[in-house]
Amino acid sequence: MSGELLRLSGISQQYGNGATSVTALSGVDLTVHAGELVAVMGASGSGKSTLLAVAGGLSTPTAGEVVVEGTYLSDARSADVARLRRRTLGFVFQDFNLIPTLTARENVSLPLELDGWKPRRARSAADDALARVSLSDRADHFPDDLSGGQQQRVAIARAVAGPRSLILADEPTGALDSETGDTVLRMLRSRVDAGAGGILVTHDARHAAWADRIVFLRDGRVVDESSVTPLETLLGADS
């Protein structure tokens, strides 16, 4: 493990003011290195999704500092943050965030094309990513023609297509059956083992076992952290 990809220092996120204010995160510190997958667990409303939004530059924290590959987001221009999201960050959202008027292939290739890739190269990378989630036969279908699980797999393919070095996944297996979910987690784990970093938000301890360590959130605070027994050891114990 090497190379710090992400550092959150003293992150707090508050919505609203006065008596109606809500504190989503409070003094959160988190670091992710290359070759490391960190699982984030906690009850609904504990701040997991807010943490991902802040880590990915989608939300500006009320206090604290976010550093992605050496770039301090608070000092970066909005155009630079947008470029960082296209080139470095791969997002998997709970609600997929697919563009309904684009095919699966076009949804996956669009971020690469926006970053200056030639269309043929971008679509080749999209086809490769779709093949890894077993959706080659759905590449020309629009989101409305896909099941929820298929849409989720398109979103995952979009997150891992190209050279992105930090994958932020919010319940990426929520709409998938167990077999397909394991395929997706295996792909995420493989990408991390090849040198990327990742944050996996999950409520499932078995899915968290794919990570290197687990961070537990409660009421917007990190309350515990633990290393993970390698998945191969767990599976061996069950056999």
C-alpha positions in Angstrom: 0.0 0.0 0.0 1.3 3.4 -0.9 0.4 6.9 -2.1 -2.2 8.9 -0.3 -5.2 9.4 -2.6 -7.7 11.0 -0.3 -7.5 12.8 3.1 -10.4 14.1 5.0 -9.3 16.3 8.0 -11.8 17.5 10.6 -14.7 17.4 8.2 -18.0 18.7 9.5 -21.2 19.2 7.5 -24.1 21.2 8.8 -27.4 21.9 7.0 -29.6 24.8 8.0 -29.2 27.2 10.9 -30.4 27.6 14.5 -32.9 25.2 16.0 -33.6 23.6 12.6 -29.9 22.8 11.8 -28.8 19.3 11.2 -25.3 18.1 11.7 -24.5 15.3 9.1 -20.8 15.0 9.8 -18.8 16.1 12.8 -15.0 16.2 13.0 -14.4 13.3 10.6 -10.9 12.2 9.7 -10.3 9.6 7.0 -7.4 8.7 4.8 -7.4 6.3 1.8 -4.2 5.1 0.1 -3.6 3.5 -3.2 -4.3 -0.2 -3.1 -6.7 0.2 -0.2 -10.5 -0.3 0.0 -12.2 1.2 3.0 -15.7 0.1 3.9 -17.9 2.7 5.7 -20.8 1.3 7.8 -23.4 2.8 10.0 -27.1 3.1 10.5 -29.4 5.1 8.2 -28.7 8.8 8.8 -25.3 8.3 10.2 -23.6 10.4 7.5 -22.3 7.7 5.1 -23.6 9.3 1.9 -22.7 12.8 3.0 -19.2 11.6 3.6 -19.0 10.3 0.0 -20.4 13.5 -1.4 -17.8 15.6 0.5 -14.9 13.2 -0.5 -15.9 13.5 -4.1 -16.2 17.3 -4.2 -19.9 17.1 -4.8 -20.6 18.9 -1.5 -18.5 21.6 0.2 -18.0 20.9 4.0 -18.9 23.4 6.6 -15.5 22.9 8.2 -12.4 20.8 7.5 -10.2 20.0 4.5 -10.5 17.6 1.6 -7.4 16.6 -0.3 -7.6 14.4 -3.4 -4.3 13.3 -4.9 -2.6 16.3 -3.4 -5.2 18.8 -4.5 -6.8 20.9 -1.8 -10.4 21.2 -2.9 -11.0 24.3 -0.9 -8.3 26.1 -2.9 -9.2 24.7 -6.3 -11.3 26.5 -8.9 -14.6 24.9 -9.7 -13.4 24.0 -13.2 -10.4 22.2 -11.7 -12.6 20.2 -9.3 -14.9 19.2 -12.2 -11.8 18.0 -14.1 -10.6 16.1 -11.0 -14.0 14.4 -10.8 -13.8 13.3 -14.5 -10.3 12.1 -14.4 -9.7 10.8 -10.9 -13.0 9.9 -9.3 -15.4 7.2 -10.2 -18.8 7.5 -8.5 -21.5 4.8 -7.9 -24.7 6.4 -6.7 -27.6 4.7 -5.0 -30.0 6.2 -7.6 -27.7 5.4 -10.5 -27.7 8.9 -12.1 -27.9 7.6 -15.6 -28.8 9.9 -18.5 -32.1 8.5 -19.8 -31.6 9.7 -23.4 -28.2 7.9 -23.7 -27.6 4.2 -24.2 -25.7 2.1 -21.7 -22.5 2.5 -23.8 -23.0 6.2 -24.1 -23.6 6.7 -20.4 -20.3 4.9 -19.7 -18.2 6.6 -22.3 -19.6 10.2 -21.8 -17.2 11.1 -18.9 -14.2 9.9 -20.9 -15.3 11.9 -24.0 -15.8 15.0 -21.8 -12.3 14.6 -20.6 -11.0 14.7 -24.2 -10.9 11.0 -25.2 -11.7 10.3 -28.9 -15.1 8.8 -29.2 -13.9 5.5 -30.6 -11.4 5.0 -27.7 -14.0 6.0 -25.1 -16.6 3.6 -26.5 -14.0 0.8 -26.6 -13.3 1.4 -22.9 -17.0 1.5 -22.2 -17.6 -1.8 -24.0 -14.8 -3.3 -21.9 -16.3 -2.1 -18.7 -19.8 -3.3 -19.7 -18.3 -6.7 -20.5 -16.9 -6.9 -17.0 -20.4 -6.5 -15.5 -21.9 -8.9 -18.0 -23.9 -6.3 -20.0 -22.3 -6.5 -23.4 -25.7 -7.5 -24.8 -27.3 -4.4 -23.3 -24.8 -1.8 -24.5 -27.3 -0.3 -27.0 -30.2 -0.2 -24.6 -31.5 2.9 -22.9 -31.9 3.0 -19.1 -35.7 2.7 -19.2 -35.2 -0.6 -21.1 -33.0 -2.0 -18.3 -33.9 -3.5 -15.0 -32.9 -1.8 -11.8 -30.0 -4.3 -11.4 -28.9 -3.7 -14.9 -28.9 0.1 -14.5 -26.8 -0.4 -11.3 -24.3 -2.4 -13.3 -24.1 0.3 -15.9 -23.4 2.9 -13.2 -20.6 0.7 -11.8 -19.1 0.2 -15.3 -19.2 4.0 -15.7 -17.3 4.4 -12.4 -14.5 2.0 -13.3 -14.1 2.8 -17.0 -10.8 4.5 -17.9 -7.9 5.3 -15.5 -9.8 6.6 -12.5 -7.8 6.1 -9.3 -10.4 6.6 -6.6 -13.8 4.8 -6.6 -16.5 6.1 -4.3 -19.4 3.5 -4.1 -22.6 4.1 -2.3 -24.3 0.8 -1.7 -23.2 -0.5 -5.1 -24.9 -3.9 -4.7 -28.2 -2.7 -3.4 -30.2 -3.5 -6.5 -28.3 -6.7 -7.4 -28.8 -10.4 -6.6 -26.0 -12.0 -4.5 -24.2 -13.6 -7.4 -24.1 -10.4 -9.4 -23.2 -8.4 -6.3 -20.2 -10.6 -5.7 -19.1 -10.1 -9.3 -19.3 -6.3 -8.9 -17.4 -6.4 -5.6 -14.7 -8.7 -7.1 -14.3 -6.1 -9.9 -14.0 -3.3 -7.4 -11.5 -5.3 -5.4 -9.5 -6.1 -8.5 -9.3 -2.4 -9.4 -8.1 -1.5 -6.0 -5.5 -4.3 -6.0 -4.2 -2.9 -9.3 -3.5 0.4 -7.5 -6.7 2.4 -7.2 -8.3 3.4 -3.8 -11.9 3.0 -2.9 -14.6 3.8 -0.3 -17.4 1.3 -0.2 -20.6 2.4 1.7 -22.5 -0.7 2.8 -24.8 -2.1 5.4 -23.8 -5.7 4.8 -20.9 -7.1 6.8 -20.2 -9.7 4.2 -19.7 -7.0 1.6 -17.5 -5.1 4.0 -15.3 -8.2 4.2 -14.0 -7.3 0.7 -12.4 -4.2 2.2 -9.1 -3.8 4.0 -10.6 -1.9 6.9 -14.0 -0.8 8.2 -14.9 2.7 9.5 -18.0 2.9 11.6 -20.1 6.1 11.7 -22.7 7.1 14.2 -24.5 10.4 14.2 -21.9 11.9 11.9 -18.9 10.8 13.9 -16.3 8.0 13.4 -16.9 5.8 16.5 -14.7 2.8 15.6 -12.3 1.4 13.0 -11.1 -2.1 12.4 -9.0 -4.1 10.0 -10.8 -6.8 8.1 -10.0 -10.5 8.0 -9.1 -11.3 4.4 -12.2 -12.6 2.5 -10.3 -15.7 1.4 -9.9 -16.6 5.1 -13.6 -16.1 5.7 -14.7 -18.2 2.7 -12.2 -20.9 3.7 -13.7 -21.1 7.1 -17.2 -21.6 5.6 -16.1 -24.4 3.3 
